[in-house]
C-alpha cells in the first residue's frame, strides 16, 4: 500500500506506522485530528512529501468530522484545524504546503457539502501528484549515477518518506530500474535511526545492495574511497540552505573535503523562497530520544540534552539539486528553479 492514504469506507486516514519498522509492519487508522497530530509528532508518518499528504488529508478529515451547519462555520473549523496541523512540525515546509494547498481549493466550492468534496478531492490529488513527481525526479536524478556507483544516503528519503517511490531513494530506484548496478551505504541516523530501521528495510525489500554504518563513520568510508556520491532528501530548501535530518551538514562538509559529489533530491514543494536559514524555526525533539532507545535507558536520566531534528547545509556544499523539473547546478537561483 501507499505510505499514507484515505479510506473511503471509514472516511479516515490510513498509514504505515513507521515507528514499528522493521520489526513490525502495521497499518494504523487516524479517525480524529488529535490522532493524526500525534502520528505526525511521533513520526508514525514522516518525510517531507508524506507530511504534505498528511496535512492535506488532515483538512479532509477535519471537514468530514465537522458538525458545522453552514459554510462560514465549516471554514472556521478548517482554519483552526489548519493551524493545529501546521504547528505539529514547524520545520518541514511540505506539511504547511499540503494544508494550504488543500485550503485554497475551498474557493471552488459553493455549498457545505461542496467544501467537503473539494478538499478531499484536492488531498487525493496531492497524494497522486506526489507519486508522479517522485517518478519524474527519480528519472532526472538517475542520470547522475553511473553503473557501479556506491551511493551514501542519510535518514530516509524513500517511499516511506513520500506517498510512494521516494526522493533520494527514488533516484537510486530509478537508476536500478534503468539497469545500473548501484550499491548503497546507509547512515543509521540518530536519534531515531530512520536510516537503520527504514532505509535499509526499504532497499532490502527491493533487493538493492545496502550496507549500514553509524553516522560517525561517514568520513571514514569517504576517506577509504568507498563512496562515489552522496544523495539526501530535504525538508525545506531556502535560498541559502538545505534543511534535512540532523547530521546532513556534517556529511556535506566531509563530502566536500573528499571531493565526493553531494546531491539533494527534493520536489518543488519543498522549496521555500520566502525564508533564509536564520528565519527558519528548527524543531527541538524530546530529550528522552537521546536518553532512551525504545524503553532501554542509554544515558543518565537527568543529563541535559540538545536534540534539534534538523540542521542546515549551506548551498555551497551542494553539487546539484534534483527536482521533478530537472537537475540544477550552482548558482542555485530559486527564482529560476521555481519559474
C-alpha positions, -999 to 999 in steps of 0.1 A, spaced: 0 0 0 10 37 -1 27 51 29 -4 73 36 -38 71 20 -75 78 25 -100 50 34 -133 58 16 -153 33 37 -144 47 71 -137 83 60 -103 81 78 -66 84 71 -46 51 69 -8 50 72 20 26 78 33 31 114 70 39 107 79 38 144 74 0 144 96 -8 113 115 -30 107 102 -52 135 66 -49 126 47 -38 95 14 -23 108 -12 -1 92 -29 23 116 -60 44 111 -65 81 121 -101 89 127 -96 121 147 -75 152 142 -58 145 175 -47 110 164 -33 125 132 -14 152 150 0 125 174 11 104 144 29 134 129 46 144 161 57 109 170 70 103 134 45 75 127 43 94 94 73 114 84 93 127 55 86 160 37 63 147 8 44 123 31 38 151 55 24 172 26 -1 144 20 -8 141 58 -15 178 60 -39 176 30 -57 146 43 -59 163 77 -80 191 63 -102 165 45 -106 146 78 -114 179 97 -141 186 71 -156 152 75 -157 154 113 -171 190 114 -207 194 127 -209 229 111 -243 238 96 -231 265 72 -202 273 50 -187 300 72 -188 278 103 -171 250 84 -144 273 71 -137 285 106 -134 249 118 -110 241 89 -89 272 97 -85 260 133 -76 225 121 -50 240 96 -32 259 124 -32 229 146 -17 206 120 9 230 108 21 236 144 29 199 149 62 201 129 73 237 120 105 230 101 91 206 74 76 231 49 56 204 29 33 200 59 21 236 57 22 234 19 -2 205 19 -25 222 43 -26 255 25 -30 239 -10 -60 220 2 -75 250 20 -71 270 -13 -94 245 -30 -123 258 -9 -128 287 -33 -141 262 -58 -170 251 -36 -205 266 -35 -221 249 -5 -213 229 27 -210 195 10 -191 210 -18 -164 221 6 -161 186 19 -159 172 -16 -133 196 -29 -109 193 0 -110 155 -2 -105 156 -39 -76 180 -35 -60 159 -8 -62 128 -31 -48 148 -60 -18 159 -38 -11 123 -30 -14 111 -66 8 140 -78 35 131 -52 39 97 -68 42 111 -103 65 138 -91 89 114 -75 90 92 -106 100 123 -127 125 134 -101 140 99 -99 144 97 -137 162 130 -138 185 121 -109 193 86 -122 214 103 -149 238 115 -122 246 79 -111 269 57 -130 268 19 -133 288 5 -104 284 35 -81 283 33 -43 260 60 -30 257 71 6 225 85 20 212 98 53 180 94 71 151 80 50 141 97 18 124 67 3 89 56 -3 82 58 35 91 95 34 67 100 5 34 86 -7 55 62 -28 88 58 -47 109 83 -28 132 113 -35 168 104 -27 160 67 -28 137 73 -57 168 84 -77 185 52 -66 155 31 -75 152 48 -109 189 41 -116 185 5 -107 153 2 -128 174 16 -157 198 -14 -154 226 2 -134 244 -17 -106 241 6 -76 252 -1 -40 241 20 -11 257 29 22 230 40 47 239 61 78 219 49 108 206 85 115 204 92 152 184 96 174 155 76 159 176 55 134 154 61 103 184 51 82 190 19 100 154 10 106 136 22 74 161 29 46 178 -5 49 144 -22 52 131 -5 21 162 -13 0 164 -49 11 127 -52 1 137 -42 -34 169 -63 -34 192 -33 -36 226 -39 -21 228 -18 11 254 -16 39 245 1 72 271 23 90 269 46 120 266 83 114 301 89 127 317 66 101 308 87 70 342 105 70 360 71 73 342 55 44 348 85 22 385 86 31 388 50 21 373 57 -13 342 36 -5 317 63 -16 312 77 -51 283 100 -44 261 112 -16 224 119 -21 200 131 5 164 144 7 153 177 22 126 190 45 130 226 34 152 244 9 157 282 13 178 304 -9 209 298 12 205 263 29 191 228 27 173 217 59 174 180 64 177 155 92 204 164 118 238 151 106 233 160 69 255 191 73 284 170 87 282 147 57 282 176 33 314 190 48 331 156 47 320 151 11 334 185 1 367 177 18 370 143 0 357 157 -34 326 134 -33 296 149 -52 268 158 -28 233 158 -43 200 169 -28 167 154 -42 135 172 -34 102 182 -51 95 218 -59 70 218 -30 100 216 -6 114 249 -17 108 280 4 116 312 -14 103 334 15 128 324 41 165 322 48 184 299 72 182 324 100 145 328 98 136 291 99 125 275 132 143 242 138 122 217 157 135 205 190 128 169 198 120 152 231 152 149 252 143 113 260 150 103 224 187 105 234 183 93 269 165 61 259 163 38 230 128 24 230 123 16 267 160 10 274 179 38 292 212 45 274 222 78 292 217 93 327 180 101 331 187 137 342 215 146 317 210 178 298 201 171 261 203 192 229 182 175 203 174 195 171 156 175 145 174 192 115 205 211 105 212 235 77 236 226 49 249 257 31 242 257 -7 279 260 -14 283 224 -2 257 211 -27 269 198 -61 234 197 -76 197 197 -67 174 172 -83 137 181 -88 108 169 -109 118 197 -133 153 186 -138 188 189 -123 200 223 -112 236 233 -106 252 264 -88 244 291 -86 211 279 -71 187 307 -80 153 299 -66 135 322 -90 148 301 -119 142 268 -102 107 277 -93 98 295 -126 
